[in-house]
Amino acid sequence: MSMAQHAEPAVTTPPASGPQESDGRTTERPLAVRLLARPEIGVFLGALAVWVFFLMAAPPVRDGGSMANILYQSSTIGIMALPVALLMIGGEFDLSAGVGVITSALTAAMLSYQLSMNVWVGVIVTLLVSLGVGFFNGWLLMKTGLPSFLVTLGTFLILQGVNLAVTKLVTDNVATDDISEMDGFQQAHKVFASSFDIGGVQVKITVFWWLLFAGIATWVLLRTKYGNWIFAVGGNKDSARAVGVPVTFTKISLFMLVGFGAWFVGMHQLFSFNTVQSGEGVGQELIYIAAAVIGGCLLTGGSGSAIGPVFGAFMFGMVQQGIVYAGWNPDWFKAFLGVMLLGATLINLWVSRAATRR
């Protein structure tokens, strides 16, 4: 009889039951820890706290009309904060964003009125101008290697001077002429500045545009190759270039997105008030950047989300209007913003460290 016939059958020993040791690399983290690791969780908690605070401190906030006004103020900040946040995730800043909004509004107004053209011609030409400013910022950044802080600071000063000088030259005033009687105004007003009745409350269309843009930006960041490129160039552009990421295209396109945001908000301002003051916009760029930072975008780039700046902008709108509804001196607004910025930064740091320790 052969050896094979006398061989004992193989016995498979089942794995021992009970707790297994883990090196921490393959075990899935608890849901709470994964939520803490999200860049927008800190600002969500902060926005919730600010909302509850003003609900108690300013009773008018509880009214539907007051909340609609708060959302409107938040949307005018939030629409610009979204592309600014994407640019920051990509590792850059744009200090010309605030005056860029006014540049777009002034350009559309003067083209339409002084040349007696349909306002939609001014709107379309202004879109090209705003995208061109963004392209110039991105191209000069990549061509020279200068920090975006210096490049866009130069653009900020140029646009600020041009806004005032050209407006005075063309209109003999510091503001544009009223365009409310121009052809196409009513149609443009419906797109950029109209309101909708919801349960007896008038809600500005910018609120819906804001949420739509936030949804699109979130999808782009999380579900597209371009979103991966944004995170890659913000983390380390040299490493990104080494693995085939089109760094130049990504950076320039992000600046152009900021130009698009400036165009859209500029059109809203123009068709809301029919005229534009040439000296406005200075300082708004810091509010856009602060909303993005409060929303969890790192100053060093490579990290952030599109949802976080939505909550950041809401906090700004809540404080700005909440102070008024509470009957406090509005001069405290900037102080509140400073406290929010420092507080949100510390919360984001604590949340990040807590998630890392876990």
Secondary structure as UniProt FT lines:
FT   HELIX           3..6
FT   HELIX           31..36
FT   TURN            39..40
FT   HELIX           41..57
FT   HELIX           59..62
FT   HELIX           64..89
FT   TURN            90..91
FT   TURN            95..96
FT   HELIX           97..114
FT   TURN            115..116
FT   HELIX           119..144
FT   HELIX           148..171
FT   TURN            180..181
FT   TURN            183..184
FT   HELIX           185..192
FT   STRAND          195..198
FT   TURN            199..200
FT   STRAND          201..204
FT   HELIX           205..223
FT   HELIX           225..235
FT   HELIX           237..242
FT   TURN            243..244
FT   HELIX           247..273
FT   TURN            278..283
FT   HELIX           284..294
FT   TURN            295..296
FT   TURN            299..300
FT   HELIX           307..325
FT   TURN            326..327
FT   HELIX           330..332
FT   HELIX           333..357
//
